[in-house]
Amino acid sequence: VIISRRKYQYIFILFCIYIFKFISTPMNWTSAMEYCRKHHVDLAVVRNLPENNQLKEMVKDEYNWIGLYRDPWKWSDGKLLSYTKWNIGEPNQGVNGPCVFLHKGHWGDYECESAIYFVCNKECSESESHSKDFH
Ligand SMILES: [Ca+2]
């Protein structure tokens, strides 16, 4: 039993590269990105449906910046899109709305100067990995 538990712990840490950190201080998109880069890793990158659902649970009904912007569309860490969850009618702002928020699990583009909450990617610490699975 101990061996399999240790094995599981090892596997979890291997896959837990980043977790999400909700920041309830409204900022514009660029300031939010700078905040995330200074204190954590970067604005949140959403790579698949489970991660999108995790974000949806974390932020409740708030509007939150994520790391996506249009240049063309890519993540603030330079990654290209492999997954999207646009709301119906989005993206729709043309040149005025190149930054992306998540609201109730769906994405929309919006003016980057708007100050709203945001979500960072944060590195998993060992204690967080443990508390998530063993407590
Ligand atoms: Ca929009």
Residues whose N, C-alpha, C, O or C-beta is under 5 A from the ligand:
A	BS01	CA	N92 Q93 G97 G108 D109 Y110
